[in-house]
């Protein structure tokens, strides 16, 4: 199975989960569910293309990606899962903005960002932009915790 087929299959499964379980269970009403369903459909379009390209390559006998059980990049992605769970847990305790800034810093270091200035700049600017645009301008409430 080539990489395009794997990616298409995984994202299609995620889209199916979102469409049939997550959106109906968490969002009540047709109008509030419209944007999440449109975003799910938008994710599905490149997913179907990847799936089609992967099937076409498999039919031609293209084995461009040799089989490796777990490549090095996959170890990092698997290692990020516990970090994301800690992030979700700490949002209610520390607050969205503080936790987001902290975890942007941790994720960038974890995935190998070398320039300290850019790491600090992203860790501060992304929560600040989210706060100004979404929190203040759109008046969307974010989880508050001990700090902010």
Secondary structure as GFF3:
##gff-version 3
##sequence-region A 1 148
A	DSSP	alpha_helix	3	17	.	.	.	ID=ss1
A	DSSP	pi_helix	18	22	.	.	.	ID=ss2
A	DSSP	alpha_helix	23	26	.	.	.	ID=ss3
A	DSSP	alpha_helix	32	59	.	.	.	ID=ss4
A	DSSP	alpha_helix	72	94	.	.	.	ID=ss5
A	DSSP	alpha_helix	96	110	.	.	.	ID=ss6
A	DSSP	alpha_helix	116	130	.	.	.	ID=ss7
A	DSSP	pi_helix	131	137	.	.	.	ID=ss8
###
